[in-house]
């Protein structure tokens, strides 16, 4: 079974900075964030895993990632994840 992952990263440089993303290969994607390949996370590395959720449905995973990037999704993540 193939999984899709929605993750939240926490910056070790700035403890108040978080990043939510989607991937099919979590280990590779985390390495990209920490190596500076992602322009959106480059300035706040290194990153550590705060939450990682596996989905069996790609559409559900991308919808959840999109939700986490909204203001209500950020509030939900701070309280629950």
Rosetta blueprint (number, residue, H / E / L):
1 X L
2 X L
3 X L
4 X E
5 X E
6 X E
7 X E
8 X E
9 X E
10 X E
11 X E
12 X L
13 X L
14 X L
15 X L
16 X L
17 X L
18 X E
19 X E
20 X E
21 X E
22 X E
23 X E
24 X L
25 X L
26 X H
27 X H
28 X H
29 X H
30 X H
31 X H
32 X H
33 X H
34 X H
35 X H
36 X L
37 X L
38 X L
39 X L
40 X L
41 X L
42 X H
43 X H
44 X H
45 X L
46 X L
47 X E
48 X E
49 X E
50 X E
51 X E
52 X E
53 X E
54 X E
55 X E
56 X L
57 X L
58 X H
59 X H
60 X H
61 X H
62 X H
63 X H
64 X H
65 X H
66 X H
67 X H
68 X H
69 X L
70 X L
71 X H
72 X H
73 X H
74 X H
75 X H
76 X H
77 X H
78 X H
79 X H
80 X H
81 X L
